[in-house]
Amino acid sequence: MTDDTSAEITKALSHPIRLAYLRALREHKILSPSDYAKQSGKPLGNVSYHVKALADAKVIKVKERVPRRGAMESRYSLNGRRAGIALRVIDLLAIA
């Protein structure tokens, strides 16, 4: 793992919403920001911002896009090795 990868994953774990979303993805396998916002009671704008940060760090990826209310909704899944590293860090530190 490169220093850049380590930095990206570390930054991806820097907010409680991001940690909680990753844990929810581990349980549900695929999840949209909208569905998570409803489940958690968090504002959709906040959730979307943090989901984008996880996607930018390549910890999660778009699994599917589905039509919803005249727009396309993205549903995300964990993204391979980076997601595995992030989840192991969360487990080791007992955070989130």
N, CA, C and O atoms as CSV, one atom per row, in Angstrom:
chain,resi,resn,atom,element,x,y,z
A,1,MET,N,N,0.848,-1.166,0.000
A,1,MET,CA,C,0.000,0.000,0.000
A,1,MET,C,C,0.898,1.234,0.000
A,1,MET,O,O,1.852,1.316,0.773
A,2,THR,N,N,0.585,2.188,-0.870
A,2,THR,CA,C,1.396,3.397,-0.963
A,2,THR,C,C,0.995,4.401,0.113
A,2,THR,O,O,-0.055,4.274,0.744
A,3,ASP,N,N,1.847,5.393,0.306
A,3,ASP,CA,C,1.540,6.452,1.264
A,3,ASP,C,C,0.279,7.209,0.840
A,3,ASP,O,O,-0.526,7.603,1.683
A,4,ASP,N,N,0.113,7.409,-0.471
A,4,ASP,CA,C,-1.084,8.098,-0.968
A,4,ASP,C,C,-2.349,7.309,-0.635
A,4,ASP,O,O,-3.352,7.885,-0.215
A,5,THR,N,N,-2.300,6.000,-0.824
A,5,THR,CA,C,-3.444,5.154,-0.504
A,5,THR,C,C,-3.752,5.211,0.981
A,5,THR,O,O,-4.914,5.332,1.369
A,6,SER,N,N,-2.732,5.127,1.811
A,6,SER,CA,C,-2.918,5.210,3.263
A,6,SER,C,C,-3.562,6.535,3.653
A,6,SER,O,O,-4.470,6.569,4.484
A,7,ALA,N,N,-3.096,7.607,3.061
A,7,ALA,CA,C,-3.636,8.934,3.372
A,7,ALA,C,C,-5.094,9.043,2.940
A,7,ALA,O,O,-5.917,9.607,3.660
A,8,GLU,N,N,-5.412,8.507,1.772
A,8,GLU,CA,C,-6.795,8.566,1.284
A,8,GLU,C,C,-7.728,7.766,2.187
A,8,GLU,O,O,-8.821,8.231,2.511
A,9,ILE,N,N,-7.316,6.585,2.590
A,9,ILE,CA,C,-8.155,5.765,3.461
A,9,ILE,C,C,-8.291,6.418,4.834
A,9,ILE,O,O,-9.380,6.432,5.406
A,10,THR,N,N,-7.207,6.952,5.360
A,10,THR,CA,C,-7.258,7.639,6.655
A,10,THR,C,C,-8.229,8.800,6.607
A,10,THR,O,O,-9.049,8.968,7.510
A,11,LYS,N,N,-8.141,9.608,5.550
A,11,LYS,CA,C,-9.055,10.739,5.410
A,11,LYS,C,C,-10.496,10.252,5.273
A,11,LYS,O,O,-11.416,10.883,5.793
A,12,ALA,N,N,-10.696,9.136,4.580
A,12,ALA,CA,C,-12.046,8.594,4.402
A,12,ALA,C,C,-12.675,8.187,5.733
A,12,ALA,O,O,-13.899,8.152,5.860
A,13,LEU,N,N,-11.847,7.883,6.713
A,13,LEU,CA,C,-12.350,7.458,8.025
A,13,LEU,C,C,-12.445,8.602,9.025
A,13,LEU,O,O,-12.571,8.370,10.227
A,14,SER,N,N,-12.386,9.831,8.536
A,14,SER,CA,C,-12.264,10.980,9.439
A,14,SER,C,C,-13.581,11.577,9.909
A,14,SER,O,O,-13.578,12.656,10.503
A,15,HIS,N,N,-14.695,10.922,9.669
A,15,HIS,CA,C,-15.970,11.469,10.134
A,15,HIS,C,C,-16.900,10.334,10.561
A,15,HIS,O,O,-16.931,9.286,9.917
A,16,PRO,N,N,-17.655,10.533,11.636
A,16,PRO,CA,C,-18.553,9.480,12.131
A,16,PRO,C,C,-19.590,9.013,11.107
A,16,PRO,O,O,-19.931,7.830,11.089
A,17,ILE,N,N,-20.096,9.899,10.262
A,17,ILE,CA,C,-21.069,9.475,9.257
A,17,ILE,C,C,-20.414,8.505,8.276
A,17,ILE,O,O,-21.040,7.528,7.864
A,18,ARG,N,N,-19.187,8.758,7.905
A,18,ARG,CA,C,-18.475,7.870,6.977
A,18,ARG,C,C,-18.270,6.494,7.605
A,18,ARG,O,O,-18.469,5.470,6.951
A,19,LEU,N,N,-17.876,6.477,8.860
A,19,LEU,CA,C,-17.679,5.213,9.567
A,19,LEU,C,C,-18.989,4.430,9.646
A,19,LEU,O,O,-19.023,3.229,9.379
A,20,ALA,N,N,-20.044,5.114,10.009
A,20,ALA,CA,C,-21.343,4.455,10.149
A,20,ALA,C,C,-21.864,3.954,8.804
A,20,ALA,O,O,-22.461,2.880,8.733
A,21,TYR,N,N,-21.643,4.726,7.735
A,21,TYR,CA,C,-22.079,4.303,6.411
A,21,TYR,C,C,-21.324,3.037,5.988
A,21,TYR,O,O,-21.923,2.120,5.427
A,22,LEU,N,N,-20.028,2.983,6.250
A,22,LEU,CA,C,-19.253,1.786,5.923
A,22,LEU,C,C,-19.755,0.565,6.693
A,22,LEU,O,O,-19.856,-0.529,6.137
A,23,ARG,N,N,-20.061,0.755,7.943
A,23,ARG,CA,C,-20.591,-0.365,8.733
A,23,ARG,C,C,-21.950,-0.804,8.207
A,23,ARG,O,O,-22.241,-1.999,8.163
A,24,ALA,N,N,-22.782,0.150,7.808
A,24,ALA,CA,C,-24.090,-0.193,7.232
A,24,ALA,C,C,-23.916,-0.940,5.911
A,24,ALA,O,O,-24.657,-1.882,5.627
A,25,LEU,N,N,-22.945,-0.525,5.110
A,25,LEU,CA,C,-22.678,-1.226,3.853
A,25,LEU,C,C,-22.202,-2.650,4.105
A,25,LEU,O,O,-22.554,-3.566,3.363
A,26,ARG,N,N,-21.415,-2.834,5.131
A,26,ARG,CA,C,-20.960,-4.190,5.448
A,26,ARG,C,C,-22.172,-5.082,5.729
A,26,ARG,O,O,-22.188,-6.251,5.343
A,27,GLU,N,N,-23.171,-4.533,6.392
A,27,GLU,CA,C,-24.364,-5.303,6.745
A,27,GLU,C,C,-25.315,-5.472,5.557
A,27,GLU,O,O,-25.824,-6.568,5.322
A,28,HIS,N,N,-25.556,-4.393,4.810
A,28,HIS,CA,C,-26.579,-4.408,3.756
A,28,HIS,C,C,-26.044,-4.742,2.362
A,28,HIS,O,O,-26.826,-5.061,1.467
A,29,LYS,N,N,-24.738,-4.675,2.166
A,29,LYS,CA,C,-24.054,-4.972,0.902
A,29,LYS,C,C,-24.235,-3.897,-0.170
A,29,LYS,O,O,-23.302,-3.642,-0.931
A,30,ILE,N,N,-25.380,-3.274,-0.253
A,30,ILE,CA,C,-25.626,-2.198,-1.215
A,30,ILE,C,C,-26.589,-1.214,-0.561
A,30,ILE,O,O,-27.574,-1.610,0.063
A,31,LEU,N,N,-26.283,0.100,-0.716
A,31,LEU,CA,C,-27.054,1.093,0.028
A,31,LEU,C,C,-26.918,2.453,-0.637
A,31,LEU,O,O,-25.824,2.870,-1.018
A,32,SER,N,N,-28.042,3.134,-0.768
A,32,SER,CA,C,-28.017,4.494,-1.316
A,32,SER,C,C,-27.902,5.507,-0.169
A,32,SER,O,O,-28.279,5.208,0.964
A,33,PRO,N,N,-27.388,6.692,-0.464
A,33,PRO,CA,C,-27.360,7.733,0.568
A,33,PRO,C,C,-28.760,8.041,1.104
A,33,PRO,O,O,-28.935,8.283,2.299
A,34,SER,N,N,-29.746,8.030,0.218
A,34,SER,CA,C,-31.122,8.314,0.625
A,34,SER,C,C,-31.635,7.273,1.621
A,34,SER,O,O,-32.220,7.624,2.646
A,35,ASP,N,N,-31.414,5.998,1.318
A,35,ASP,CA,C,-31.857,4.944,2.233
A,35,ASP,C,C,-31.143,5.044,3.581
A,35,ASP,O,O,-31.760,4.869,4.632
A,36,TYR,N,N,-29.840,5.326,3.543
A,36,TYR,CA,C,-29.108,5.455,4.794
A,36,TYR,C,C,-29.595,6.662,5.604
A,36,TYR,O,O,-29.719,6.586,6.826
A,37,ALA,N,N,-29.867,7.766,4.918
A,37,ALA,CA,C,-30.363,8.962,5.614
A,37,ALA,C,C,-31.677,8.653,6.329
A,37,ALA,O,O,-31.890,9.082,7.463
A,38,LYS,N,N,-32.551,7.910,5.664
A,38,LYS,CA,C,-33.826,7.526,6.294
A,38,LYS,C,C,-33.595,6.633,7.504
A,38,LYS,O,O,-34.220,6.825,8.547
A,39,GLN,N,N,-32.703,5.660,7.372
A,39,GLN,CA,C,-32.415,4.721,8.469
A,39,GLN,C,C,-31.789,5.415,9.672
A,39,GLN,O,O,-32.124,5.126,10.821
A,40,SER,N,N,-30.877,6.330,9.386
A,40,SER,CA,C,-30.083,6.929,10.457
A,40,SER,C,C,-30.680,8.212,11.026
A,40,SER,O,O,-30.320,8.634,12.125
A,41,GLY,N,N,-31.589,8.829,10.281
A,41,GLY,CA,C,-32.145,10.110,10.711
A,41,GLY,C,C,-31.224,11.289,10.428
A,41,GLY,O,O,-31.488,12.403,10.881
A,42,LYS,N,N,-30.152,11.059,9.689
A,42,LYS,CA,C,-29.209,12.132,9.319
A,42,LYS,C,C,-29.749,12.863,8.088
A,42,LYS,O,O,-30.440,12.263,7.265
A,43,PRO,N,N,-29.437,14.151,7.960
A,43,PRO,CA,C,-29.870,14.894,6.769
A,43,PRO,C,C,-29.227,14.325,5.500
A,43,PRO,O,O,-28.036,14.014,5.483
A,44,LEU,N,N,-30.028,14.195,4.443
A,44,LEU,CA,C,-29.546,13.616,3.191
A,44,LEU,C,C,-28.345,14.381,2.638
A,44,LEU,O,O,-27.415,13.761,2.122
A,45,GLY,N,N,-28.342,15.689,2.732
A,45,GLY,CA,C,-27.217,16.478,2.237
A,45,GLY,C,C,-25.913,16.117,2.925
A,45,GLY,O,O,-24.871,16.010,2.279
A,46,ASN,N,N,-25.972,15.930,4.234
A,46,ASN,CA,C,-24.770,15.537,4.991
A,46,ASN,C,C,-24.302,14.144,4.578
A,46,ASN,O,O,-23.113,13.919,4.350
A,47,VAL,N,N,-25.246,13.216,4.487
A,47,VAL,CA,C,-24.893,11.844,4.109
A,47,VAL,C,C,-24.289,11.835,2.709
A,47,VAL,O,O,-23.259,11.198,2.489
A,48,SER,N,N,-24.905,12.521,1.770
A,48,SER,CA,C,-24.406,12.550,0.390
A,48,SER,C,C,-22.991,13.103,0.316
A,48,SER,O,O,-22.158,12.584,-0.428
A,49,TYR,N,N,-22.718,14.145,1.077
A,49,TYR,CA,C,-21.376,14.733,1.110
A,49,TYR,C,C,-20.337,13.699,1.546
A,49,TYR,O,O,-19.277,13.579,0.933
A,50,HIS,N,N,-20.647,12.958,2.600
A,50,HIS,CA,C,-19.695,11.997,3.143
A,50,HIS,C,C,-19.593,10.738,2.276
A,50,HIS,O,O,-18.526,10.130,2.194
A,51,VAL,N,N,-20.683,10.349,1.638
A,51,VAL,CA,C,-20.628,9.225,0.698
A,51,VAL,C,C,-19.738,9.588,-0.478
A,51,VAL,O,O,-18.966,8.754,-0.952
A,52,LYS,N,N,-19.835,10.819,-0.952
A,52,LYS,CA,C,-18.970,11.264,-2.047
A,52,LYS,C,C,-17.495,11.186,-1.628
A,52,LYS,O,O,-16.646,10.781,-2.422
A,53,ALA,N,N,-17.193,11.570,-0.391
A,53,ALA,CA,C,-15.811,11.495,0.095
A,53,ALA,C,C,-15.323,10.048,0.108
A,53,ALA,O,O,-14.176,9.783,-0.254
A,54,LEU,N,N,-16.169,9.115,0.518
A,54,LEU,CA,C,-15.795,7.699,0.502
A,54,LEU,C,C,-15.580,7.196,-0.923
A,54,LEU,O,O,-14.654,6.430,-1.187
A,55,ALA,N,N,-16.440,7.631,-1.832
A,55,ALA,CA,C,-16.303,7.235,-3.238
A,55,ALA,C,C,-15.034,7.841,-3.847
A,55,ALA,O,O,-14.320,7.171,-4.593
A,56,ASP,N,N,-14.759,9.101,-3.529
A,56,ASP,CA,C,-13.544,9.753,-4.044
A,56,ASP,C,C,-12.277,9.033,-3.573
A,56,ASP,O,O,-11.277,8.985,-4.289
A,57,ALA,N,N,-12.334,8.477,-2.365
A,57,ALA,CA,C,-11.197,7.732,-1.816
A,57,ALA,C,C,-11.181,6.283,-2.311
A,57,ALA,O,O,-10.300,5.502,-1.950
A,58,LYS,N,N,-12.160,5.939,-3.134
A,58,LYS,CA,C,-12.272,4.590,-3.718
A,58,LYS,C,C,-12.453,3.501,-2.659
A,58,LYS,O,O,-12.028,2.361,-2.846
A,59,VAL,N,N,-13.090,3.870,-1.547
A,59,VAL,CA,C,-13.412,2.898,-0.515
A,59,VAL,C,C,-14.756,2.242,-0.841
A,59,VAL,O,O,-15.000,1.090,-0.481
A,60,ILE,N,N,-15.623,2.991,-1.526
A,60,ILE,CA,C,-16.896,2.468,-2.016
A,60,ILE,C,C,-17.005,2.790,-3.501
A,60,ILE,O,O,-16.275,3.633,-4.022
A,61,LYS,N,N,-17.925,2.107,-4.172
A,61,LYS,CA,C,-18.141,2.353,-5.593
A,61,LYS,C,C,-19.620,2.257,-5.905
A,61,LYS,O,O,-20.380,1.621,-5.175
A,62,VAL,N,N,-20.026,2.897,-7.002
A,62,VAL,CA,C,-21.410,2.792,-7.450
A,62,VAL,C,C,-21.628,1.366,-7.942
A,62,VAL,O,O,-20.919,0.897,-8.832
A,63,LYS,N,N,-22.587,0.694,-7.372
A,63,LYS,CA,C,-22.922,-0.674,-7.763
A,63,LYS,C,C,-24.023,-0.673,-8.817
A,63,LYS,O,O,-24.009,-1.471,-9.754
A,64,GLU,N,N,-24.981,0.244,-8.644
A,64,GLU,CA,C,-26.073,0.352,-9.606
A,64,GLU,C,C,-26.691,1.733,-9.536
A,64,GLU,O,O,-26.592,2.437,-8.530
A,65,ARG,N,N,-27.320,2.093,-10.614
A,65,ARG,CA,C,-28.096,3.333,-10.672
A,65,ARG,C,C,-29.515,2.953,-11.046
A,65,ARG,O,O,-29.745,2.228,-12.014
A,66,VAL,N,N,-30.466,3.455,-10.264
A,66,VAL,CA,C,-31.863,3.118,-10.506
A,66,VAL,C,C,-32.688,4.392,-10.600
A,66,VAL,O,O,-32.419,5.359,-9.887
A,67,PRO,N,N,-33.691,4.401,-11.474
A,67,PRO,CA,C,-34.561,5.577,-11.565
A,67,PRO,C,C,-35.382,5.733,-10.284
A,67,PRO,O,O,-35.926,4.769,-9.745
A,68,ARG,N,N,-35.448,6.962,-9.824
A,68,ARG,CA,C,-36.234,7.243,-8.621
A,68,ARG,C,C,-36.719,8.675,-8.684
A,68,ARG,O,O,-35.923,9.614,-8.690
A,69,ARG,N,N,-38.020,8.835,-8.732
A,69,ARG,CA,C,-38.662,10.158,-8.758
A,69,ARG,C,C,-38.083,11.072,-9.836
A,69,ARG,O,O,-37.788,12.236,-9.564
A,70,GLY,N,N,-37.921,10.565,-11.036
A,70,GLY,CA,C,-37.458,11.381,-12.147
A,70,GLY,C,C,-35.963,11.619,-12.198
A,70,GLY,O,O,-35.493,12.382,-13.042
A,71,ALA,N,N,-35.207,10.990,-11.322
A,71,ALA,CA,C,-33.739,11.133,-11.305
A,71,ALA,C,C,-33.128,9.736,-11.201
A,71,ALA,O,O,-33.835,8.739,-11.054
A,72,MET,N,N,-31.826,9.692,-11.280
A,72,MET,CA,C,-31.125,8.418,-11.106
A,72,MET,C,C,-30.503,8.386,-9.709
A,72,MET,O,O,-29.755,9.286,-9.327
A,73,GLU,N,N,-30.820,7.347,-8.966
A,73,GLU,CA,C,-30.267,7.179,-7.623
A,73,GLU,C,C,-29.101,6.200,-7.683
A,73,GLU,O,O,-29.214,5.118,-8.258
A,74,SER,N,N,-27.996,6.587,-7.091
A,74,SER,CA,C,-26.824,5.704,-7.026
A,74,SER,C,C,-26.880,4.886,-5.751
A,74,SER,O,O,-27.149,5.402,-4.666
A,75,ARG,N,N,-26.621,3.604,-5.909
A,75,ARG,CA,C,-26.512,2.704,-4.769
A,75,ARG,C,C,-25.080,2.194,-4.748
A,75,ARG,O,O,-24.530,1.800,-5.776
A,76,TYR,N,N,-24.493,2.208,-3.572
A,76,TYR,CA,C,-23.073,1.939,-3.426
A,76,TYR,C,C,-22.824,0.585,-2.774
A,76,TYR,O,O,-23.673,0.042,-2.067
A,77,SER,N,N,-21.627,0.058,-3.036
A,77,SER,CA,C,-21.144,-1.152,-2.377
A,77,SER,C,C,-19.692,-0.915,-1.963
A,77,SER,O,O,-19.053,0.041,-2.402
A,78,LEU,N,N,-19.192,-1.794,-1.123
A,78,LEU,CA,C,-17.796,-1.714,-0.707
A,78,LEU,C,C,-16.901,-1.985,-1.909
A,78,LEU,O,O,-17.271,-2.742,-2.806
A,79,ASN,N,N,-15.721,-1.365,-1.925
A,79,ASN,CA,C,-14.838,-1.458,-3.077
A,79,ASN,C,C,-13.540,-2.189,-2.743
A,79,ASN,O,O,-12.518,-1.567,-2.453
A,80,GLY,N,N,-13.598,-3.496,-2.786
A,80,GLY,CA,C,-12.415,-4.334,-2.721
A,80,GLY,C,C,-11.455,-4.092,-1.568
A,80,GLY,O,O,-11.855,-3.951,-0.412
A,81,ARG,N,N,-10.184,-4.049,-1.920
A,81,ARG,CA,C,-9.094,-3.992,-0.939
A,81,ARG,C,C,-9.169,-2.749,-0.057
A,81,ARG,O,O,-8.957,-2.835,1.153
A,82,ARG,N,N,-9.470,-1.597,-0.649
A,82,ARG,CA,C,-9.523,-0.366,0.156
A,82,ARG,C,C,-10.624,-0.454,1.209
A,82,ARG,O,O,-10.426,-0.029,2.347
A,83,ALA,N,N,-11.775,-1.000,0.841
A,83,ALA,CA,C,-12.858,-1.151,1.808
A,83,ALA,C,C,-12.452,-2.137,2.901
A,83,ALA,O,O,-12.740,-1.916,4.078
A,84,GLY,N,N,-11.784,-3.223,2.513
A,84,GLY,CA,C,-11.326,-4.198,3.496
A,84,GLY,C,C,-10.376,-3.589,4.504
A,84,GLY,O,O,-10.477,-3.848,5.703
A,85,ILE,N,N,-9.455,-2.780,4.018
A,85,ILE,CA,C,-8.507,-2.094,4.914
A,85,ILE,C,C,-9.261,-1.158,5.851
A,85,ILE,O,O,-9.018,-1.152,7.058
A,86,ALA,N,N,-10.177,-0.369,5.293
A,86,ALA,CA,C,-10.938,0.588,6.111
A,86,ALA,C,C,-11.739,-0.134,7.189
A,86,ALA,O,O,-11.757,0.298,8.342
A,87,LEU,N,N,-12.396,-1.223,6.827
A,87,LEU,CA,C,-13.193,-1.960,7.814
A,87,LEU,C,C,-12.322,-2.619,8.881
A,87,LEU,O,O,-12.720,-2.694,10.043
A,88,ARG,N,N,-11.138,-3.096,8.497
A,88,ARG,CA,C,-10.230,-3.667,9.507
A,88,ARG,C,C,-9.762,-2.592,10.480
A,88,ARG,O,O,-9.655,-2.845,11.680
A,89,VAL,N,N,-9.485,-1.405,9.978
A,89,VAL,CA,C,-9.080,-0.301,10.863
A,89,VAL,C,C,-10.209,0.024,11.830
A,89,VAL,O,O,-9.980,0.185,13.029
A,90,ILE,N,N,-11.430,0.119,11.306
A,90,ILE,CA,C,-12.581,0.401,12.172
A,90,ILE,C,C,-12.693,-0.681,13.260
A,90,ILE,O,O,-12.883,-0.368,14.435
A,91,ASP,N,N,-12.574,-1.940,12.862
A,91,ASP,CA,C,-12.673,-3.040,13.834
A,91,ASP,C,C,-11.534,-3.015,14.854
A,91,ASP,O,O,-11.763,-3.208,16.048
A,92,LEU,N,N,-10.318,-2.779,14.387
A,92,LEU,CA,C,-9.154,-2.765,15.290
A,92,LEU,C,C,-9.235,-1.642,16.316
A,92,LEU,O,O,-8.863,-1.815,17.477
A,93,LEU,N,N,-9.717,-0.511,15.879
A,93,LEU,CA,C,-9.806,0.623,16.786
A,93,LEU,C,C,-11.105,0.657,17.556
A,93,LEU,O,O,-11.291,1.492,18.442
A,94,ALA,N,N,-12.014,-0.257,17.217
A,94,ALA,CA,C,-13.337,-0.323,17.862
A,94,ALA,C,C,-14.011,1.028,17.803
A,94,ALA,O,O,-14.528,1.524,18.803
A,95,ILE,N,N,-14.001,1.634,16.589
A,95,ILE,CA,C,-14.646,2.926,16.415
A,95,ILE,C,C,-15.925,2.762,15.617
A,95,ILE,O,O,-16.180,1.731,14.995
A,96,ALA,N,N,-16.712,3.815,15.662
A,96,ALA,CA,C,-18.004,3.896,14.975
A,96,ALA,C,C,-18.986,3.122,15.785
A,96,ALA,O,O,-20.157,3.035,15.417
